[in-house]
Amino acid sequence: MSTTAVSAARRREVIDALRRGTVPQAGLDLFAVGLERFTTALDDELATVAGGGAVFKAVRGEYGSSKTFFARWLAERAKRQGFAVTEIQVSETETPLHRLETVYRRLVERLSTASQPPSALRDIIDGWFYTLEEDVLSTGNVPLDGDGMPDAQALSAGVDDLLEQRLAGVARTTPAFAAALRAYRRARMDGDTAIAEGLIAWIGGQPNVAAAAKRAAGVKGDLDHFGALGFLQGLLTVLRDSGHPGLLVVLDEIETLQRVRSDVREKGLNALRQLLDEVDGGRFPGLYLMITGTPAFYDGQQGVQRLAPLAQRLATDFGDPRFDNPRAVQIRLTGFDLDKLVRLGGTIRDLFAEGTPDPGRLRTVVDDAYVAELAQAVTGGLGGQVGIAPRVFLRKLVEQVLDKVDLYEDFDPRRHYRLTLKSDELTDVERNAFAQRASDAEDVELDL
């Protein structure tokens, strides 16, 4: 994307985040250096999902290969196409993979769209009921009352009938989902906020919902492992009818399965296999399911290889990275090299320059050669590990170089700036690499 096409507000949001050393919430396409080879295949898969299909994708990469960034970049692309998205961090204590009811709950808690932040469940469901009302009214079968308005009772009955039709497939396997939606709508119409709130929580898989709310819907207990799959199916139906062509679900850091007890690991792997079977079986039209993990998870004996059917499903031959197949079920991220880091720095330099009074001056002072020198210096300060250098590199580039060139006409980074890395400004991974480069806890100054 050309940096000249970026709005001032978006440019400011991106630059401000980099200055703080954080990943911007939007604009990730500006950072997608090296990911261009995936765009066509991924867009084709999103189109398949939007057309009523389902897709499963496994992403592999070492620590520092930007798997999480890749997933969020895809999520941003999906949102621009109208998808709802959710990212779930798999963990033994918070989100164990074998407890699909917990996975579903986290899915709903982090559910978002281009216009609705997490959790977007209530807005999506309210929008769905509005759509149903519009569909009923468009038939012309709802009589008008004395004031010329649609008859409320007839409209309500029509919406109930249409709701049953749209959720017929879900109701056969998970009648509680449809029952809760009906009861939620009644509570909203009756102004019973407490019941409505309880039912939204129950639909979202939350435990410990008030008994009164469940009685209103005629349901009992909490969501279980098998019910979660039915609720996901129902959610996909609601999303589709609400104008969202699909749902992107990212299960991130799935390699944590390797570090849990063997019985828990077996259950988690089996749950993943079950999900894949359901996706391939056509149960979840409109679902794009992505997992991310390290090569050890896919190839090692403490990961996928422990469950032969799962290993067979994910098996992919990898040869020369130049000819990797982005359409394969498993794709590989090779991470940053110095060339990609320099290209990224140049992109951010140009983005920053477009927001300054004299873009040409900034590009001249901070030319490509200087960007390359700074990238080499930061990488060297982190033990040569290019994969973990982007965050620190971009922060130093924006905060210590580009800002000062913009603010001070006589500032020359080659003469007036000496790169300093401090352990207290680094993440744990960066600090470990820094420790390998430095023999003590003092600041390390690196000549450019």
C-alpha positions as CSV (number, residue, x, y, z in Angstrom):
1,M,0.0,0.0,0.0
2,S,1.3,3.5,-0.9
3,T,1.9,5.5,2.2
4,T,0.4,8.6,0.4
5,A,-3.0,6.8,0.5
6,V,-3.0,6.6,4.3
7,S,-5.2,9.0,6.2
8,A,-3.7,11.4,8.7
9,A,-5.6,9.8,11.6
10,R,-4.5,6.3,10.6
11,R,-0.9,7.5,10.1
12,R,-0.9,9.1,13.5
13,E,-2.3,6.0,15.2
14,V,0.4,3.8,13.7
15,I,3.3,6.2,14.4
16,D,2.1,6.8,18.0
17,A,1.9,3.0,18.7
18,L,5.4,2.4,17.3
19,R,6.8,5.3,19.4
20,R,5.4,3.5,22.5
21,G,6.9,0.2,21.3
22,T,3.5,-1.5,20.8
23,V,1.8,-3.1,17.8
24,P,-0.8,-0.8,16.2
25,Q,-4.4,-1.8,16.5
26,A,-5.0,-1.2,12.8
27,G,-2.9,-0.5,9.7
28,L,-1.0,-3.8,9.9
29,D,-1.0,-4.1,6.1
30,L,1.6,-1.3,6.2
31,F,3.9,-3.8,8.0
32,A,3.2,-6.9,5.9
33,V,6.8,-7.0,4.5
34,G,7.4,-10.5,3.2
35,L,3.7,-11.6,3.5
36,E,2.8,-10.6,-0.1
37,R,3.2,-14.2,-1.3
38,F,0.3,-15.3,0.9
39,T,-2.3,-12.6,0.0
40,T,-3.8,-14.2,-3.1
41,A,-4.3,-17.6,-1.5
42,L,-5.7,-16.2,1.8
43,D,-8.1,-13.9,0.0
44,D,-9.3,-16.8,-2.1
45,E,-9.9,-18.8,1.1
46,L,-11.8,-15.9,2.7
47,A,-13.9,-15.8,-0.5
48,T,-14.6,-19.6,-0.1
49,V,-15.8,-19.0,3.5
50,A,-17.9,-16.1,2.4
51,G,-19.5,-18.3,-0.1
52,G,-20.7,-20.8,2.5
53,G,-17.6,-23.0,2.7
54,A,-15.2,-23.6,5.6
55,V,-11.4,-23.4,5.8
56,F,-8.8,-24.7,8.2
57,K,-5.2,-23.3,8.1
58,A,-2.2,-24.2,10.2
59,V,0.6,-21.7,10.5
60,R,4.1,-22.7,11.6
61,G,7.1,-20.6,12.6
62,E,9.8,-20.4,15.2
63,Y,9.6,-17.9,18.1
64,G,10.1,-14.4,16.6
65,S,8.7,-15.4,13.2
66,S,5.7,-13.1,13.7
67,K,3.0,-15.7,13.9
68,T,0.8,-13.6,16.0
69,F,1.3,-10.6,13.8
70,F,0.4,-12.7,10.8
71,A,-2.8,-13.8,12.4
72,R,-3.8,-10.2,13.3
73,W,-2.8,-9.1,9.8
74,L,-5.2,-11.7,8.3
75,A,-7.9,-10.6,10.9
76,E,-7.6,-7.0,9.6
77,R,-8.0,-8.2,6.0
78,A,-11.0,-10.3,7.0
79,K,-12.7,-7.4,8.9
80,R,-12.4,-5.2,5.8
81,Q,-14.4,-7.9,4.0
82,G,-17.1,-7.9,6.7
83,F,-16.0,-10.9,8.7
84,A,-16.3,-11.1,12.5
85,V,-13.0,-12.2,14.0
86,T,-11.7,-13.5,17.3
87,E,-8.2,-14.5,18.6
88,I,-7.8,-17.0,21.4
89,Q,-4.6,-17.5,23.3
90,V,-4.5,-21.2,24.2
91,S,-3.2,-21.9,27.7
92,E,-3.4,-24.7,30.2
93,T,-5.1,-22.7,32.9
94,E,-7.1,-20.0,31.2
95,T,-8.1,-21.7,27.9
96,P,-7.4,-25.4,27.8
97,L,-8.0,-26.7,24.3
98,H,-9.8,-29.8,25.4
99,R,-12.5,-27.7,27.2
100,L,-14.3,-26.5,24.1
101,E,-16.9,-24.8,26.2
102,T,-14.1,-22.6,27.6
103,V,-12.7,-22.0,24.1
104,Y,-16.2,-21.0,22.9
105,R,-16.5,-18.6,25.9
106,R,-13.2,-17.0,25.1
107,L,-14.2,-16.8,21.4
108,V,-17.3,-14.8,22.3
109,E,-15.4,-12.6,24.8
110,R,-12.9,-11.5,22.1
111,L,-15.5,-11.4,19.2
112,S,-15.2,-8.2,17.2
113,T,-16.0,-6.7,13.8
114,A,-14.8,-3.7,11.9
115,S,-17.3,-1.5,13.7
116,Q,-17.8,-3.4,17.0
117,P,-15.1,-4.0,19.6
118,P,-15.0,-7.1,21.8
119,S,-17.3,-8.4,22.9
120,A,-19.6,-7.8,20.0
121,L,-22.1,-10.6,20.7
122,R,-24.9,-8.4,22.0
123,D,-24.7,-5.9,19.1
124,I,-24.6,-8.8,16.6
125,I,-27.6,-10.5,18.1
126,D,-29.6,-7.2,18.3
127,G,-28.7,-6.5,14.7
128,W,-29.8,-9.9,13.8
129,F,-33.3,-9.4,15.3
130,Y,-33.5,-6.1,13.5
131,T,-32.7,-7.9,10.2
132,L,-35.4,-10.5,10.9
133,E,-37.9,-7.7,11.5
134,E,-37.0,-6.0,8.2
135,D,-37.2,-9.3,6.4
136,V,-40.7,-10.0,7.8
137,L,-41.9,-6.5,7.0
138,S,-40.6,-6.8,3.4
139,T,-43.0,-9.6,2.7
140,G,-45.9,-7.2,3.0
141,N,-47.8,-9.7,5.2
142,V,-47.8,-7.7,8.4
143,P,-51.1,-5.7,8.8
144,L,-51.1,-2.1,10.0
145,D,-52.7,-0.9,13.2
146,G,-54.9,2.2,13.6
147,D,-51.9,4.5,13.5
148,G,-50.6,3.1,10.3
149,M,-47.8,1.3,12.1
150,P,-47.0,-2.4,11.7
151,D,-49.1,-4.5,14.1
152,A,-46.7,-5.4,16.9
153,Q,-48.3,-8.8,17.6
154,A,-48.3,-9.8,14.0
155,L,-44.7,-8.6,13.5
156,S,-43.5,-10.5,16.6
157,A,-45.2,-13.7,15.4
158,G,-43.6,-13.3,12.0
159,V,-40.2,-12.8,13.6
160,D,-40.7,-15.9,15.8
161,D,-41.5,-18.0,12.7
162,L,-38.6,-16.7,10.7
163,L,-36.2,-17.3,13.7
164,E,-37.3,-20.9,13.8
165,Q,-36.7,-21.3,10.1
166,R,-33.2,-19.7,10.2
167,L,-32.2,-21.8,13.2
168,A,-33.8,-25.1,12.2
169,G,-30.5,-26.8,11.5
170,V,-29.1,-25.7,14.9
171,A,-32.2,-26.5,16.8
172,R,-32.0,-30.1,15.8
173,T,-28.7,-30.6,17.6
174,T,-28.7,-27.7,20.1
175,P,-32.3,-26.6,20.8
176,A,-31.1,-24.6,23.9
177,F,-29.4,-22.0,21.6
178,A,-32.6,-21.2,19.8
179,A,-34.6,-21.3,23.0
180,A,-32.2,-18.8,24.7
181,L,-32.5,-16.4,21.7
182,R,-36.3,-16.5,21.7
183,A,-36.3,-15.8,25.5
184,Y,-33.8,-13.0,25.1
185,R,-36.0,-11.3,22.6
186,R,-39.0,-11.6,24.8
187,A,-37.1,-10.2,27.7
188,R,-36.0,-7.2,25.6
189,M,-39.5,-6.6,24.4
190,D,-40.8,-6.8,28.0
191,G,-38.1,-4.5,29.3
192,D,-36.7,-7.2,31.6
193,T,-33.1,-6.1,31.6
194,A,-31.9,-8.6,34.2
195,I,-33.2,-11.6,32.3
196,A,-31.9,-10.3,29.0
197,E,-28.4,-9.7,30.4
198,G,-28.4,-13.2,31.9
199,L,-29.4,-14.9,28.6
200,I,-26.8,-13.0,26.6
201,A,-24.2,-14.2,29.1
202,W,-25.5,-17.8,28.8
203,I,-25.5,-17.7,25.0
204,G,-21.9,-16.5,25.3
205,G,-21.0,-19.6,27.3
206,Q,-20.6,-17.8,30.7
207,P,-21.0,-20.0,33.8
208,N,-22.9,-19.1,36.9
209,V,-25.8,-17.4,35.1
210,A,-28.8,-16.7,37.4
211,A,-31.3,-19.5,37.5
212,A,-34.2,-17.1,36.7
213,A,-32.7,-16.3,33.3
214,K,-32.3,-19.9,32.5
215,R,-35.9,-20.7,33.6
216,A,-37.1,-18.0,31.3
217,A,-35.6,-19.9,28.4
218,G,-36.5,-23.3,29.7
219,V,-32.8,-24.3,29.8
220,K,-30.7,-25.9,32.5
221,G,-27.1,-26.1,33.6
222,D,-24.1,-24.5,31.9
223,L,-22.7,-25.0,28.5
224,D,-20.7,-28.3,28.1
225,H,-18.0,-29.5,25.6
226,F,-20.4,-30.9,23.1
227,G,-22.9,-28.1,23.4
228,A,-20.2,-25.6,22.5
229,L,-20.0,-26.9,19.0
230,G,-23.7,-26.4,18.6
231,F,-23.5,-22.9,19.9
232,L,-20.7,-22.1,17.5
233,Q,-22.9,-23.4,14.7
234,G,-25.7,-21.1,15.9
235,L,-23.4,-18.1,16.1
236,L,-22.3,-18.6,12.5
237,T,-25.9,-18.6,11.4
238,V,-26.6,-15.4,13.3
239,L,-23.5,-13.8,11.8
240,R,-24.4,-14.7,8.3
241,D,-28.0,-13.4,8.6
242,S,-26.6,-10.2,10.1
243,G,-24.5,-9.4,7.0
244,H,-21.2,-10.9,8.2
245,P,-20.1,-13.4,5.6
246,G,-18.0,-15.4,8.0
247,L,-16.0,-15.8,11.2
248,L,-12.3,-16.0,11.5
249,V,-11.2,-17.9,14.6
250,V,-7.4,-17.9,15.5
251,L,-6.1,-20.3,18.1
252,D,-2.8,-18.8,18.9
253,E,0.2,-20.3,20.8
254,I,-1.2,-23.8,20.5
255,E,2.3,-25.2,21.1
256,T,1.5,-24.8,24.8
257,L,-0.1,-28.3,24.5
258,Q,3.5,-29.7,24.6
259,R,4.0,-28.5,28.1
260,V,0.9,-29.9,29.8
261,R,0.3,-33.3,31.4
262,S,0.2,-36.2,29.0
263,D,-3.5,-36.9,29.5
264,V,-4.5,-33.2,29.1
265,R,-2.3,-33.1,25.9
266,E,-4.0,-36.1,24.4
267,K,-7.4,-34.6,25.1
268,G,-6.4,-31.3,23.6
269,L,-5.0,-32.9,20.4
270,N,-8.2,-35.0,20.1
271,A,-10.3,-31.9,20.5
272,L,-8.4,-30.2,17.6
273,R,-8.9,-33.3,15.5
274,Q,-12.6,-33.2,16.3
275,L,-12.8,-29.6,15.2
276,L,-11.0,-30.4,11.9
277,D,-13.4,-33.2,11.2
278,E,-16.4,-31.0,11.9
279,V,-15.0,-28.3,9.6
280,D,-14.4,-30.8,6.8
281,G,-17.8,-32.4,7.4
282,G,-19.6,-29.2,6.6
283,R,-21.0,-28.4,10.0
284,F,-19.6,-24.9,10.2
285,P,-20.3,-23.0,6.9
286,G,-18.7,-19.6,7.2
287,L,-15.9,-20.6,9.6
288,Y,-12.2,-19.9,8.9
289,L,-10.2,-21.7,11.6
290,M,-6.5,-20.9,12.0
291,I,-4.0,-22.3,14.4
292,T,-0.4,-21.1,15.0
293,G,2.4,-23.1,16.4
294,T,6.1,-23.8,16.4
295,P,7.8,-26.5,14.1
296,A,8.3,-28.5,17.3
297,F,4.6,-28.7,17.8
298,Y,3.9,-30.0,14.3
299,D,6.9,-32.3,14.0
300,G,7.8,-33.3,17.6
301,Q,6.6,-36.3,19.6
302,Q,5.0,-34.0,22.2
303,G,2.8,-32.4,19.7
304,V,0.8,-33.3,16.6
305,Q,2.8,-36.5,15.9
306,R,1.3,-38.1,19.1
307,L,-2.1,-38.4,17.3
308,A,-1.6,-40.1,13.9
309,P,-5.0,-39.0,12.4
310,L,-4.2,-35.4,13.2
311,A,-0.6,-35.6,11.9
312,Q,-1.9,-37.1,8.6
313,R,-4.3,-34.2,8.2
314,L,-1.6,-31.6,8.8
315,A,1.2,-33.3,6.9
316,T,2.9,-30.9,4.5
317,D,6.2,-31.3,2.6
318,F,8.5,-28.3,3.0
319,G,11.5,-27.8,0.7
320,D,13.0,-24.6,-0.7
321,P,11.1,-21.8,1.1
322,R,11.0,-19.9,-2.2
323,F,8.5,-22.4,-3.5
324,D,6.3,-23.0,-0.5
325,N,2.6,-23.5,-1.4
326,P,0.4,-20.9,0.3
327,R,-2.6,-23.0,-0.5
328,A,-1.4,-25.9,1.6
329,V,-3.1,-26.8,4.8
330,Q,0.1,-25.9,6.7
331,I,2.1,-22.8,5.7
332,R,5.5,-21.7,7.0
333,L,6.6,-18.3,8.2
334,T,10.4,-17.8,7.7
335,G,10.5,-14.7,9.8
336,F,12.5,-11.5,9.3
337,D,15.9,-11.3,7.7
338,L,17.9,-8.1,7.5
339,D,16.6,-7.2,4.1
340,K,13.0,-7.3,5.2
341,L,13.8,-5.3,8.3
342,V,15.4,-2.6,6.2
343,R,12.4,-2.6,3.9
344,L,10.1,-2.3,6.8
345,G,12.1,0.7,8.2
346,G,11.9,2.4,4.8
347,T,8.1,2.0,4.7
348,I,7.8,3.5,8.2
349,R,10.2,6.3,7.3
350,D,8.1,7.2,4.2
351,L,4.8,6.9,6.2
352,F,6.2,9.3,8.8
353,A,7.5,11.7,6.2
354,E,4.1,12.1,4.6
355,G,2.9,13.7,7.8
356,T,5.7,16.3,8.0
357,P,6.0,19.8,6.4
358,D,9.0,18.8,4.3
359,P,8.9,15.1,3.4
360,G,11.9,15.4,1.0
361,R,14.2,16.7,3.8
362,L,13.3,13.8,6.1
363,R,13.9,11.2,3.5
364,T,17.2,12.8,2.6
365,V,18.5,13.0,6.2
366,V,17.2,9.5,7.1
367,D,18.0,7.9,3.8
368,D,18.0,4.2,3.0
369,A,21.6,3.8,3.9
370,Y,21.0,5.1,7.4
371,V,17.9,2.9,7.9
372,A,20.1,-0.1,7.0
373,E,22.8,1.0,9.4
374,L,20.3,1.4,12.2
375,A,18.8,-2.0,11.5
376,Q,22.2,-3.7,11.6
377,A,23.1,-1.9,14.9
378,V,19.8,-2.9,16.6
379,T,20.1,-6.5,15.3
380,G,23.7,-6.7,16.5
381,G,22.6,-5.4,20.0
382,L,20.1,-8.3,20.2
383,G,22.7,-11.0,19.4
384,G,22.1,-11.0,15.7
385,Q,18.5,-12.3,16.1
386,V,16.7,-10.4,13.4
387,G,13.4,-12.1,14.2
388,I,13.0,-10.3,17.5
389,A,14.4,-6.9,16.3
390,P,11.5,-5.2,14.6
391,R,9.8,-3.8,17.7
392,V,12.9,-2.2,19.2
393,F,14.2,-1.1,15.7
394,L,10.9,0.7,14.9
395,R,10.7,2.3,18.3
396,K,14.2,3.7,18.0
397,L,13.7,4.7,14.4
398,V,10.5,6.7,15.3
399,E,11.3,8.0,18.8
400,Q,15.0,8.7,18.5
401,V,15.5,9.5,14.8
402,L,12.4,10.5,12.9
403,D,10.9,12.6,15.6
404,K,14.1,14.5,16.2
405,V,14.8,15.1,12.5
406,D,11.3,16.5,12.3
407,L,11.6,18.7,15.4
408,Y,15.2,20.0,14.9
409,E,16.4,21.3,11.6
410,D,20.1,20.8,12.6
411,F,19.7,17.2,14.0
412,D,21.8,14.7,12.1
413,P,21.3,11.1,13.4
414,R,24.8,10.1,12.2
415,R,26.4,12.8,14.3
416,H,24.0,13.4,17.2
417,Y,22.5,9.9,18.0
418,R,24.2,6.9,19.5
419,L,22.1,3.8,19.8
420,T,21.6,2.7,23.4
421,L,19.8,-0.5,24.4
422,K,18.6,-0.8,28.1
423,S,17.4,-4.0,29.6
424,D,14.4,-2.4,31.2
425,E,13.0,-1.3,27.9
426,L,13.1,-4.8,26.4
427,T,10.7,-7.8,26.6
428,D,11.8,-11.0,28.1
429,V,12.7,-12.5,24.8
430,E,14.6,-9.3,23.8
431,R,16.3,-9.2,27.2
432,N,17.6,-12.7,26.8
433,A,19.1,-11.9,23.4
434,F,20.5,-8.7,24.9
435,A,22.1,-10.7,27.7
436,Q,23.9,-12.8,25.1
437,R,25.3,-9.7,23.6
438,A,26.3,-8.0,26.8
439,S,28.3,-9.5,29.6
440,D,26.8,-7.3,32.3
441,A,23.7,-5.3,33.1
442,E,25.2,-1.9,31.9
443,D,23.8,-0.1,28.9
444,V,25.2,-1.1,25.6
445,E,26.2,1.6,23.2
446,L,26.5,0.7,19.6
447,D,28.3,2.9,17.0
448,L,26.5,3.6,13.8
